[in-house]
Amino acid sequence: MKSKKQPGRVKSALLNWLGVPISLTTGTFWQEWMGTSSSGKTVTVDKAIMLSAVWACARLLSESVSTLPLKVYKREKDGSRALATDHPAYKVLCKQPNGEMTPSRFMLMLVASICMRGNAFIEKLMIGQKVVGLNPLLPQNMVVKRLDNGQLQYTYTDKNGKRDIPVKNMMHIRGFGLDGVCGMMPMMAGRDVIGSAMAVEESAAKIFENGIQNSGFISTKSDINSEQRTRLKQNLSTFVGSKNAGKVMVLEGDMTYQGVTMNPEAAQMLESRSFSIEEICRWFRIPPFMVGHMTKQSSWASSVEGMNLLFLTNTLRPLLVNIEQEIARCLLGNDEDYFAEFSVEGLLRADSAGRAAYYTTALQNGWMSRNDVRRLENLPPIPGGDIYTVQLNLTALEDLRQNNQAARAKALLELHNQLFPDISFEHSPLKKAA
């Protein structure tokens, strides 16, 4: 039987422009949009991750999110929250997603899929209506189509062949996208930027492979024989090495020495490599200094806490909210009594000074007790540690007006005039009692 012929490049682009759905694994679509970049390099996920900047950005995002504690909470009637340990989603998210993964490893793979391929697919393992496990799927093996009835169809290909996964059993976390069906692949949208970086790295490697790397040359106007060449090498050996630094070299005849510095092409190559790192960091929305590029460090983020705040606000926060809302939709059934939340205070775990300042502020303002702090630090409670305290100098102005000596004297005088109008205040029983 003749296999179904795929549309050509032009036809595929026309169908996409007309609104015909293109699946994630349609070959002609990826050949058109993920083909050769402007620099002549073919950009794929496997090739792009070989770049140190792409590798560092993907690892930074994935490992940062995977280290943040993720818990499922239940809203109490008094407005507080408590761990929903009895909810089925708590076990698969906070303890063991499946038989092979820890929660940290599961979240690392999930975020890495979003960063590199724009989508993360998780299959819910069900027993009846209860979720008993989460199985992450490879995005490159998934086909997503919009059917005529408006429903999405998920077709996954593995070693056992193709199979359709029901929508109710799918948890699809989308990255940045324009159609709401699938997230855009960063390698697709940034193929020119990443392709240029790949070309620069290859050119730099070729310079060291084929280029001549010498510190200088000795030239002469006349030819020299082999004996003179041997003697010249022996004489030059006395000037080589750090211990011979500063010696004066004596040349014979009409010989001249010419030092070699970095040529303009090599210097421009180093500048291009530095710019490529900044471009890739901009594409992943990561400050360059967080991946080891320290040439242009931010001026205002002078502390670890400031750097973490910059990274959390501009980079991690949108990603965390996206994951939390997808968990609420797929695993919690949009139940308003339950919600999942990342604890961003986990970023302060390596910053003792920042963590101490955070606890001090909480204790002095009375919204945390000492046992609350000790519980976060995995320490046992202490007697009397459940009392909430505030600073004595942070007294309300109204209390100061009512409790100062002048206010008390005035109130006492008014009371004396009402009770003993015929007696002077100097002989008042109230003054003696006070």
N, C-alpha and C positions, 0 to 999 in steps of 0.2 A: 504494500500500500504506500502510495506516495505521501511523504510527510508534508505537513502544512507549511507553505512558504511564508516567511516573515516579510512584512512590508519593507521596502527600501528606505534609504536614509531620508530622501525628500518626502516620500509618502508618509513615513513615520512622523516627521516634523509637522506635516500638514494635518494629520489625524490628531496629533496632540494639540495643535492650535484650534481645531474645530471642537475639542472637548471630548474626544474619544479617550477613555481611560487607558493609561499606560502602567503596566505592572512593574514591580520593583526588579524583576528578573528578565524583562524584555530586552533581548540582546541588542536590537537595533537602536533602542532608546539610549542605552548606556554607551554604545559605540559612538552615537552622535554627541552626547553631552559629557561623556567621560573619556573621550578620545584624546587625541594629541593636543597638548596645550600650545600656547603661542611660542614657547621656548623650544618646541619640538619633542618634549618629554611626555610620555604617556603616564598619566597620574592615576594610580589605584591606591586603595587603602594599604595593601601590603608594601607598596613602594614608598608611600608617603610616610609611613610609620618608621622607616629607616632613617629619616631625618631626625637629628637630635632634638630640634625644637618641637616637632610634632609629637615625638615620643614623650618629651618632658611635659608638654601641655596636657596630653591625654592622661598621663599618669597622675599629674597634679590634681586634675578635676576628679578622676575616679577614686583615688586614694583619699582625697579630702572628704568626699561625701561618704565613703565607706567607713570612715572613722567616726562619723557623727552618730551618736545614739539615736535610734529610731524606735519610738514607742507608740502603742495604741492606747488612747485614753478614753474615759467615759465622763461625760459632764454630769456633775452632781446638781441637786436641786438648789443648793446654796451658792452656785456659781463656781465652785471649785472643780477640780478634776481628780480622777483616780485611775490607776492602771487597770485596763480592761483585761486582766489575766484570764478571764473566763471566755473571752471572745476567740473564735477559731482563727481569726487573722493575727492575733497576738503571737500564737505559737509559730506560724509560718513566717512571720516577719521578724520577730524578735529573738527566736530561739533556733529554729532549724527550718529553712525554706524547703529543703529536700534532703534525701539521704546522703548527699555528697558535699553539700555546701554549708558553710557557716553564713550568718547574716552579713558579715563584712565582705566575704568573697562574692556572695550573691549581688550585693549592691555595687561592688566594683565592676563586675561584668555588665551590669545593667547600665551604669553611667558610661562605661567605655563604649558600649554599643551606640549610645546616644551621641557621644562626642565624635566618633569615627564614621558612623553610618546614618546618623540622624534619627534612628528609630530603635526602640527596644521592645521585644516581643516576649511575653511570659505566658506560658500555658498553665491554667489553673487545674490542678489535679483534684477531682471531686469524688466524694463518696456520698451519693444522693445530692443534697443541697449544701453539704458542708465542704469547705476547702481544707484539704489535708496536705497540700504541697504546692510549690511553685517551681515550674520547670522553665528556665530561660532558653530561648531559641536563638539560632543564628540569623541575624537580619538578612544576610545575603542569600539565604535559602527560602525566604518568605516572599510570596506573591500576594499583593493586596489589590482587590478589584472592587469597584462599585457596581453592583448588580442593577438590573432594570427596576427592581422594586425598591431601590434606595438603600438596601442593606449592604454591608461590607462582607466580602468573602476572603477568608484567609486560607491559603493553600501552602503547605509546608512540605519541602522535599528533604528527605534524609536517606539513610542507607536502605530503608525499607520501601522507598518510593514516595509518591505524592499522596497526601491526605489532606482533607478539608477539616479545619478546626472550627467548631461552632463559635459564634461571636460571644456567647455567654461564658465560654471557657477561655477567652482571650483577654489579656491585659496588655494594651498597646500604649506605650508612652512615646509620644511624638516630640521630636525636637522642633526647632524653628522651621515653619513651613508656611505655604501660601494657600493651600487648598483644604487644609483641615483633615485630610485623609492620611497623608504620610509626611514626615519631616524631610526637609531637604538634606542631602548629604553634603557635609562640608568639603569633601574631596571633589565633589562635582562643582559646587559654586566657586570654590577657590582653586580650581585647577591651574589657572595661570600663575597665581602667587606661589603655590606649592611647586608647580613645574619649573618656575624660574629658580627657586631654591635648590631643586634637584640638579638643574643644569649648572648652577654655580658650584655646588659641591663636587660634581663630576669634573668640572674644569680645574678646580683646585687640586683634586687628586691627580689629574693628568700632568699638572705642572711639576709635582714632586716625582712623578713616574718618569717623565721624559725630559724634564728641564735639567740644566747644568747648574749645580749649586756650588759655587766656588767663592772664596773670599777675595780673590784678586788674581791678576795675570802679570807675568813678566814677559816683556816683548823686546826684541832686538832687531836691528835693521839688517843684519846678515845672518845667514844660516849657521847653526852650530852642529858639531858632530856628536856622536854618541858619548864620547869620553867627556866632552864639555857638559853635556846634559847630565851625566851621572855626577860629576863634580858639583854642578849647580844644585842638584837635589840634596846632596850631602851638606852643602853649605846652608841651604834653606832649612834643613831639619834642626839647625841650632837656634832658629827663631820661632819654632812652633811650640805651642803650649803656654800655659799661664805662667810657668816659672821663668820663661824667657821674655815676658812682657817688658817693653821699654827699651829693648836692645836696638841699636842702630844697625840697619842692614846695609852692607857694602855690596854694590853690584859691579860686575866686571864690564869693561868695554863700553859699548853704547846701549847696554841693557837699561830698561826703565820698568818701574813697577806701577801698576794701576789697580787700585782697589775697586771692588764691585759692591755696590749698594743695591737695595731692593728696587727693581725696575718699576715704572709707573703702572704697568699692567698688573703686577703682583699686588701692589698697594691698593689698586682699585678693586682687585679680587677680594681682599680682606674687608674693605668697606661694603662691598656687595653682600658678603656673607653676614655681616653684622646687620645690614638692613633687612635681609631675608628673615632673620630671627625676629626682628621687630614686627614685620608684616605677618608672620605666622602667629605670633602672640596676639596681635590685633585681631586676627581672624578667630581665634579661640577666646578672645576677650580676657586675657590674662596679663597682668603686669609683667614686663620682661624680667624684672629682678627676681621674680618668684621661680623662674626657670634657669637661674644662674647667669643672666645677661645683666651685668652690673655697670655698664657704661653710662646709662642714663637712668639712674635710680630716682624714684619720686622724692621730692623735697619735703612734702608734708608728712608722709608716712615714716616718721623717724623712729618709731618703736615697733616692736613685734605686734602689739595690740592694734596699732594704726594700720599696719600692713594687712593683718587679718580682717580688720573692718573694711578696708578697701576691697579686698578679695571677696568677702562675704556679701557685701552690699551689691556690687556690680556684676559679680560672676556667679556665685553660688546661690544667692537668694532666688532668682528666677528658676533655676534648675530644681531647687528643693521644693518650691511651691508646686511646680509641675508634677513632681513625683508624688507629693502629698495628696494633691487633688485626684490624681489617677488612682491612688490607693483607696481613697474615699469612695470613688465611683465604682470600682471593680470589686473590691474586697469588703467594703463596709456597707454597700448598698445605699449610699447617700443618706444613711441614718444620721440625723442631726445629734443624736445622743453620743455617738462615737466619732472619733477623729484620730488621725495619725499625724505625728509632728516630730521633726528632727530637733534635737537639742543642740543648738549652735554654740552653747557654752562649752561644748567639747573641744572647740578650737583653743580655749584657754588652758587646756590640760597641760600643755608644754610650757606655759608662761606662768610661773609661780607668782611673780609680782603682779601681773594683771589679774590673776585669780584672787589673790589676797585683797587687792583694791576692790574687786567686785563684791566679795564677801563683806568687807568693811562697810561699804556703802549700804548694803542690804541690812546689816545689823544696826547701823546708826539711824536708819530711817524706819525701822520697825516692821518691814515686810518679810523678814526672815528671822528665825530664832537661831540660837547657837546649836541646837540639836539638828535643825534643818541644814546648817552648814556642815556639821559633822557627818550627817547622813550622805551628803554629796561627796564628801571626802572619804567615804567608807570607814568611818570611825564610829565607835559605840556611843550612844547617848550618855549624857551626864545628868546628875540630879539638878533640877532647877533650870535646865537648859531649854525648856519649852516656853519660857517667859519672853515676850517681845518687849524690847527696850528701845528708847530713843535718847538722843543727846539732851542733856539738861538745858543747854543754852539755846536749843531750838524750841522755845516756848512761844505760844501764840501771843500776839500783841494784846488781844482782849484779856487773856489771863494776867498779863503784866499790869494792865490798867486796874484790874480788880483786886490784885493781891499785893500791890506795893503799899508802903507805909502811908503815903499821902492819901491813897484811896481809902484805906482802913480808918484813918483819922477823920476824914470827912464823913464817912458813913456813921462812925461813932458819934460825932457831933450832931448829925441830923437825928439820930435815934434819941440822944439826950434831950434835945429841944422838944421832941414830941412827948417824952415820958416825964421829964422834970423841967417844965418851963419856968418855974419859980426859983430854981436853984442854978447858980453859976456852974459852968462846966468844970471849973477848978475844984469844986466840992462835989462833983457828980459821983455817985456810986459806980457808974459804968467806967469811969476813968480809973477808979481804984481797982475795980475788978480786972480791967485790961492790964 
